[in-house]
Amino acid sequence: MCRNIRQLHNFAPPATPEEVRAAALQYVRKVGGSPQPSRANEEAYAVAVDAVAEATQRLLDSLVTTAPPKDRDVEAAKARARAQARYA
């Protein structure tokens, strides 16, 4: 199950629909309390993921900032360096 959901706002290029959906899926799994829903709950999870993804995309589309967009590769390198320092 997810430990965190990554920031999607203010990146160049912007978050893709797949990234938004993946974040929504992580959120629903976390809130639902299981990484895989039972067959009885599959439809409820699917509806929730769609709703959260839609709300997330609306949020990202409406946010404004004066900060320059972050570079995905640079941010990923920083995260790897922090992880290496933490687990070394």
C-alpha positions as CSV (number, residue, x, y, z in Angstrom):
1,M,0.0,0.0,0.0
2,C,1.2,3.5,-0.7
3,R,3.1,5.4,1.9
4,N,2.8,8.8,0.2
5,I,1.3,10.4,-2.8
6,R,3.7,12.4,-4.9
7,Q,3.2,16.1,-5.7
8,L,1.7,16.6,-9.2
9,H,1.4,20.4,-9.3
10,N,3.9,22.7,-11.0
11,F,6.0,20.3,-13.0
12,A,7.2,20.6,-16.6
13,P,5.7,18.8,-18.4
14,P,2.4,18.7,-16.5
15,A,1.1,15.6,-14.8
16,T,-0.4,13.1,-17.2
17,P,-3.8,11.6,-16.8
18,E,-2.1,8.3,-16.0
19,E,-0.2,10.0,-13.1
20,V,-3.4,11.6,-11.8
21,R,-5.2,8.3,-11.9
22,A,-2.3,6.5,-10.2
23,A,-2.4,9.0,-7.4
24,A,-6.2,8.6,-7.1
25,L,-5.8,4.8,-6.9
26,Q,-3.2,5.2,-4.2
27,Y,-5.5,7.5,-2.2
28,V,-8.5,5.2,-2.5
29,R,-6.5,2.2,-1.5
30,K,-5.1,4.0,1.5
31,V,-8.5,5.3,2.6
32,G,-10.2,2.0,1.8
33,G,-7.6,0.2,4.0
34,S,-6.6,-2.5,1.5
35,P,-4.3,-2.7,-1.6
36,Q,-6.8,-4.9,-3.4
37,P,-10.6,-4.6,-2.9
38,S,-12.7,-7.7,-2.5
39,R,-14.9,-8.7,-5.4
40,A,-17.9,-7.2,-3.5
41,N,-16.1,-3.8,-3.3
42,E,-14.5,-3.6,-6.7
43,E,-17.2,-1.4,-8.2
44,A,-17.1,1.0,-5.2
45,Y,-13.3,1.3,-5.6
46,A,-13.6,1.9,-9.3
47,V,-16.2,4.6,-8.8
48,A,-14.1,6.2,-6.1
49,V,-10.9,6.2,-8.2
50,D,-12.8,7.9,-11.1
51,A,-14.2,10.5,-8.8
52,V,-10.9,11.3,-7.0
53,A,-9.1,11.4,-10.3
54,E,-11.6,13.8,-11.7
55,A,-11.4,16.1,-8.6
56,T,-7.6,15.9,-8.7
57,Q,-7.5,17.0,-12.3
58,R,-9.9,19.9,-11.7
59,L,-7.7,20.9,-8.8
60,L,-4.5,20.8,-10.8
61,D,-6.1,22.7,-13.7
62,S,-7.3,25.5,-11.4
63,L,-4.1,26.0,-9.3
64,V,-1.9,29.0,-10.1
65,T,1.6,29.8,-9.0
66,T,4.3,32.3,-9.7
67,A,7.1,29.8,-9.1
68,P,8.8,28.4,-12.1
69,P,7.9,24.8,-13.0
70,K,10.1,22.1,-11.5
71,D,12.0,19.7,-13.7
72,R,11.0,16.1,-13.1
73,D,14.5,14.7,-13.7
74,V,16.1,17.1,-11.2
75,E,13.4,16.4,-8.6
76,A,13.9,12.7,-9.0
77,A,17.6,13.0,-8.6
78,K,17.1,15.0,-5.4
79,A,14.8,12.3,-4.1
80,R,17.3,9.6,-4.9
81,A,20.1,11.5,-3.1
82,R,17.9,12.0,0.0
83,A,17.0,8.3,0.0
84,Q,20.7,7.3,-0.4
85,A,21.6,9.5,2.5
86,R,18.8,8.2,4.6
87,Y,19.5,4.5,4.0
88,A,23.3,4.5,3.6
